[in-house]
Amino acid sequence: MNQIVTLDKDTWGLLRNVLVEHQLVKGDLLLKPGQVCKHIFFLQTGLLRSFYLTDGEERNVAFTLENSFVTDMKSLRSGQPAQLSIQALESSTLQSIPKADLLGLYERSHHLEAFGRRLLENLLEEQEEYAAWFTLYSARERYNRLVKKQPDLVQRVSLGHLASFLGIRRETLSRIRKLK
C-alpha cells in the first residue's frame, strides 16, 4: 500500500480497523456474476484471475499477483450486479476494505482519500493497458510483453488461462512458445 501513498501510523490504524481477512482455497470464487461488489481486495498471498463467462466460454481479463489490489470497478462504483468473476487459482490470503468503510475513512483522512484516488487510477490504467494490447500488438507481441512484464505469472498460470487472457487459442499459444 505504501507504494501508492505513504501513510502515517495514525492513518494505518484507521485503515486496520476496517480490514477484513479472507482465506480462499484454489477454485473458490471471491466474486460471482450477479453479486454486487462491495469491497476492494488486497491480495497478500496467492493468485487470482478475473474473467467473464460469454456464450459458455470463460474469457480471462486479469490476473492478480501478491501485493496487488483487485475489485470489479463497475459493480463497486455503480452498485449494479457484477458480470465479472474473480477466482482463486491458488490458495490465497486477502484483506478487504468495505466500500462503505472506505468512503467514511475518506472523510476522516486526506491521506486515505489520496490513497483511494491513486488506487483507482492505477486499476483503471491497468484496464486501459490491457484493452490497448488488442489494438496495438499481435498475439506474439502480447505474449512477449507478458513474459517481459510478469515472467512469474507465465510460470504459475495454465496454458489455457494464458491463452484466454491473450485472446488466442491454446494451440496458437503453444506455437508462439515453441518459437522462442
BAKOLLUM-619554 format. One record per residue (C-alpha): residue number from 0; residue in three letters; x, y, z. Coordinates in steps of 0.1 Angstrom, whole numbers, always signed. Layout:
! BAKOLLUM-619554
REC  num  residu      X      Y      Z
REC  NUM     ALA      X      Y      Z
...
END
This chain:
! BAKOLLUM-619554
REC  num  residu      X      Y      Z
REC    0     MET     +0     +0     +0
REC    1     ASN    +29    +23     +7
REC    2     GLN    +38    +21    -30
REC    3     ILE     +6    +40    -37
REC    4     VAL     +8    +66    -10
REC    5     THR    +28    +69    +23
REC    6     LEU     +5    +65    +53
REC    7     ASP    +14    +76    +88
REC    8     LYS     +9    +55   +119
REC    9     ASP    -24    +70   +128
REC   10     THR    -38    +66    +93
REC   11     TRP    -27    +30    +92
REC   12     GLY    -46    +25   +125
REC   13     LEU    -78    +38   +109
REC   14     LEU    -73    +15    +79
REC   15     ARG    -65    -16   +100
REC   16     ASN    -98    -12   +119
REC   17     VAL   -119    -18    +88
REC   18     LEU    -98    -45    +71
REC   19     VAL   -113    -80    +69
REC   20     GLU    -92   -111    +62
REC   21     HIS   -103   -138    +38
REC   22     GLN    -89   -172    +31
REC   23     LEU    -96   -189     -2
REC   24     VAL    -86   -223    -15
REC   25     LYS    -79   -230    -51
REC   26     GLY   -111   -227    -71
REC   27     ASP   -130   -206    -47
REC   28     LEU   -149   -176    -62
REC   29     LEU   -143   -143    -45
REC   30     LEU   -170   -126    -67
REC   31     LYS   -197   -143    -88
REC   32     PRO   -218   -128   -115
REC   33     GLY   -250   -113   -101
REC   34     GLN   -234   -103    -68
REC   35     VAL   -228    -66    -61
REC   36     CYS   -191    -59    -54
REC   37     LYS   -189    -40    -21
REC   38     HIS   -151    -44    -14
REC   39     ILE   -117    -36    -27
REC   40     PHE    -94    -65    -21
REC   41     PHE    -57    -67    -14
REC   42     LEU    -40   -100    -22
REC   43     GLN    -14   -109     +3
REC   44     THR     -5   -144     -9
REC   45     GLY    -18   -165    -38
REC   46     LEU    -30   -158    -73
REC   47     LEU    -64   -147    -86
REC   48     ARG    -80   -145   -121
REC   49     SER   -108   -122   -132
REC   50     PHE   -129   -135   -160
REC   51     TYR   -162   -131   -179
REC   52     LEU   -184   -160   -189
REC   53     THR   -195   -154   -225
REC   54     ASP   -215   -179   -245
REC   55     GLY   -204   -206   -221
REC   56     GLU   -167   -197   -226
REC   57     GLU   -145   -182   -199
REC   58     ARG   -126   -151   -210
REC   59     ASN    -98   -141   -187
REC   60     VAL    -92   -104   -184
REC   61     ALA    -68   -101   -155
REC   62     PHE    -45   -120   -131
REC   63     THR    -38   -106    -97
REC   64     LEU     -5   -115    -80
REC   65     GLU     +6   -110    -44
REC   66     ASN     +7    -74    -31
REC   67     SER    -19    -62    -56
REC   68     PHE    -54    -49    -54
REC   69     VAL    -84    -63    -72
REC   70     THR   -121    -54    -75
REC   71     ASP   -149    -51   -100
REC   72     MET   -147    -14   -106
REC   73     LYS   -180    -12   -125
REC   74     SER   -200    -30    -99
REC   75     LEU   -183    -13    -69
REC   76     ARG   -189    +21    -83
REC   77     SER   -224    +17    -96
REC   78     GLY   -239     -8    -71
REC   79     GLN   -251    -29   -100
REC   80     PRO   -247    -67   -101
REC   81     ALA   -213    -79   -113
REC   82     GLN   -208    -96   -146
REC   83     LEU   -172   -104   -137
REC   84     SER   -160   -134   -117
REC   85     ILE   -129   -134    -95
REC   86     GLN   -115   -168    -87
REC   87     ALA    -85   -182    -67
REC   88     LEU    -60   -201    -89
REC   89     GLU    -40   -209    -57
REC   90     SER    -48   -209    -20
REC   91     SER    -49   -172    -12
REC   92     THR    -50   -148    +17
REC   93     LEU    -67   -114    +11
REC   94     GLN    -76    -83    +31
REC   95     SER   -108    -65    +20
REC   96     ILE   -118    -29    +26
REC   97     PRO   -156    -25    +25
REC   98     LYS   -166     +4     +2
REC   99     ALA   -188    +20    +29
REC  100     ASP   -160    +20    +54
REC  101     LEU   -135    +33    +29
REC  102     LEU   -158    +62    +20
REC  103     GLY   -161    +70    +57
REC  104     LEU   -123    +70    +61
REC  105     TYR   -120    +94    +32
REC  106     GLU   -139   +119    +53
REC  107     ARG   -115   +114    +82
REC  108     SER    -82   +113    +64
REC  109     HIS    -69   +132    +34
REC  110     HIS    -41   +106    +31
REC  111     LEU    -66    +78    +27
REC  112     GLU    -86    +99     +2
REC  113     ALA    -54   +103    -18
REC  114     PHE    -47    +66    -15
REC  115     GLY    -82    +57    -28
REC  116     ARG    -79    +81    -58
REC  117     ARG    -44    +68    -67
REC  118     LEU    -55    +32    -63
REC  119     LEU    -85    +37    -86
REC  120     GLU    -63    +55   -111
REC  121     ASN    -38    +25   -111
REC  122     LEU    -66     +0   -116
REC  123     LEU    -80    +20   -145
REC  124     GLU    -46    +23   -160
REC  125     GLU    -41    -15   -159
REC  126     GLN    -75    -20   -176
REC  127     GLU    -67     +5   -203
REC  128     GLU    -33    -11   -210
REC  129     TYR    -49    -45   -213
REC  130     ALA    -76    -32   -237
REC  131     ALA    -49    -14   -258
REC  132     TRP    -30    -46   -263
REC  133     PHE    -55    -60   -287
REC  134     THR    -54    -29   -309
REC  135     LEU    -16    -23   -308
REC  136     TYR     +0    -57   -307
REC  137     SER     -1    -91   -324
REC  138     ALA     -7   -123   -304
REC  139     ARG    +31   -130   -303
REC  140     GLU    +39    -94   -292
REC  141     ARG    +12    -97   -264
REC  142     TYR    +28   -129   -252
REC  143     ASN    +64   -115   -253
REC  144     ARG    +52    -84   -234
REC  145     LEU    +36   -105   -208
REC  146     VAL    +67   -126   -204
REC  147     LYS    +88    -95   -200
REC  148     LYS    +64    -77   -176
REC  149     GLN    +54   -107   -155
REC  150     PRO    +76   -137   -160
REC  151     ASP    +65   -154   -128
REC  152     LEU    +29   -152   -140
REC  153     VAL    +36   -173   -171
REC  154     GLN    +51   -200   -149
REC  155     ARG    +21   -201   -125
REC  156     VAL     -9   -199   -148
REC  157     SER    -21   -227   -170
REC  158     LEU    -17   -226   -208
REC  159     GLY    -54   -224   -212
REC  160     HIS    -59   -195   -189
REC  161     LEU    -29   -176   -205
REC  162     ALA    -43   -182   -240
REC  163     SER    -77   -169   -229
REC  164     PHE    -61   -138   -214
REC  165     LEU    -41   -132   -246
REC  166     GLY    -72   -136   -267
REC  167     ILE    -59   -166   -287
REC  168     ARG    -64   -203   -288
REC  169     ARG    -43   -227   -267
REC  170     GLU    -28   -242   -299
REC  171     THR    -17   -207   -311
REC  172     LEU     +0   -200   -277
REC  173     SER    +18   -234   -279
REC  174     ARG    +32   -224   -314
REC  175     ILE    +42   -190   -301
REC  176     ARG    +60   -205   -272
REC  177     LYS    +79   -230   -294
REC  178     LEU    +93   -201   -315
REC  179     LYS   +112   -188   -285
END
